[in-house]
Amino acid sequence: MSKKPSTPDKADIPVATLRSMHLTMVRLRRFEERVAELLCGESEIKCPVHLYIGQEAVATGVCANLRQDDYVFSTHRSHGHYLAKGGDMKALMAELYGKATGCSRGRGGSMHLASPEMGLPGSSAIVAGTIPLAVGAALAFTMQEKDTVAVAFFGDGAANEGVFYESLNFASLKKLPVIFVCENNLFSTHMPVAECLADTNIYKKAEAFCMPGVRIDGNDVSEVFKTARQAVAEARAGRGPALIECMTYRWRGHVGPNYDLDKGLRTKAELDHWLAHCPIRQLEQFLLERGIMTEPGKRRIYESVDREIDESLVFAKESPCPDESELLDNVFKV
Amino acid sequence: MRQITYVQAINEALRQLLERDRRVFLIGQGVTSPWYVGASTVGLFERFPKRVIDTPVSENGVTGVAAGAALAGLRPILVHPRMDFMYYAMDQLANHAANWHYMFGGQMNVPLTIWGIINRGGEQAAQHSQALQAVFTHIPGLKVVMPSTPYDAKGLLAASVEDGNPVVFIDDRWLYNETGDVPEELYSVPIGKGVVRREGKDVTVAATSFMVLKAMEAAAALVKEGIDVEVIDLRSLKPLDGELLFASVRKTGRLVVVDGGWKTGGIGAEISARVVETEFKYLKKPIVRVALPDAPAPASSVLEKVYYPDANTIVSAVKQLL
């Protein structure tokens, strides 16, 4: 595991930011817990769904440092990045239901979410596929003389792809404003990371490309926030890219709502260890201890988030499906 | 009108496109090299040092970089100096650039010109000779153009850059020294429109790229024998100008399709199917395909000579139909 400090230092993070990151994480968690329930049995959600539960601190801590015009490129496990960057929850739920009001108009499903106005140009289901796209956006920002940055989120599995290394090299070579955020959840679909990588220290790959690389506790939102804050500031100032490896864990299986303990891929002890290191509970403990949040206040947050989810579900269910006559629309931009 | 070579037309188009629009940039292997891309980029780096970007040999990564820059509002021209190298870039082209507009319900688009150069002959063998137009034509979301004249090279390159979609612009080094009329100002040739290069009444020969030149040579030889060939330059493989082709087939009732790619699953197969689907009753004879044999390109020049079809191959094909 990572070099986790026993008492995370949150002293220099504004209270408003801590509160806002807490709310974001609760939104991500409660939304996906609802989706997990909806996926059980004869579900109306038909598209493959890869849940982010357990990894919320990564998207939250990184995106809390971004402006609306910064770009975030995401993966098949994309709900967290989408919501943390400001994507609309109703449009997300509608997309899971394949509706015309979905954030991708029912053409993408769970793995392909976009919200251009919020700086979400899209997510890809091809492992490592969006990494060079983020580098390209960063190249464009440089050529346009903007101070926006691009973030590529990807899993540990992406470190097995050649294009990951091509992208690190090009970004460093041209000193581009891009932050590579590896969410190391210890599994590449079913395969433990140690069975995939000769060296599982993914952050060390940065050294070969002359860029900063760090490994942090991806379940500590303060650590993610502060690490990303520095990387974003460096990138914005034109000092080039960075690689941040966030150690985390997905609680559910690779795809779908189950914990997959019956499949023999991991032990209950391992899962329990990570459940005990819940990113949300860690932050809540701190907020309650410091009196920043009270138990009734916390309850109100959860209730309000649950109402928002209820509304998104009603919206999704009541929304129309795409019209059959629109099948061939948007193959090309006219 | 002023006459320049095909390669000069490309160079001029690039320069004028870079001049006209600050969103345009040129990226790829060899763009600052005097010889790598056949002198087509000579002088551009000196003129636009920030917008002519030579790259490491990372075809997939660099293709993704170009697509990402297009998503962020630029108009990249990405060059692959040999089409063979584009297999490395297939993921970014087929999975990403081609799908992006559809997959997000039309919200994003990728205005990216992917310039692939066919560079064959000279005993370069199997990995330095390929003509992959059929591969790209198969993929939804990609447009594919193949200019055969200097005029069209300039005009279709401009149209590709102006288009809001990924356009695969394919040229052939065997065309680079051909000369033709080219206006000095920038203009565009519409994507999706073919052109009749020679009117005739007996047989339609529909050809692509360099093979249009061979078809014209064949037509010139055949007219001496009293055979009147209509030559169609397809120019755009996707979208295809079906109406132009169909009208010609209705007139002649005979069709030879000539393409510089492999036969099986190739452009000739697609064109033949399209014609049979709607114009079957006008056909007086079966359609004949002139294409590469289903084999990798050989090195030996003795074998190259029989591998690549030429005007004589087309003459024989036409005669089969009479």
Interface residues (C-beta under 8 A of the other chain):
Chain A: Y71 F73 G102 S104 R105 G106 R107 G108 H112 A114 P116 P121 G122 S124 I126 G129 T130 I131 P132 L133 A134 V135 G136 A137 A138 L139 A140 F141 M143 Q144 A150 G162 V163 E166 S167 N169 F170 L173 D329 N330 V331 F332 K333 V334
Chain B: F25 K50 R51 T55 P56 S58 N60 G61 V62 T63 G64 V65 A66 A67 G68 A69 A70 L71 A72 G73 L74 D91 Q92 N95 H96 W100 H101 Y102 M103 F104 G105 G106 Q107 M108 N109 P111 P140 G141 K143 G164 N165
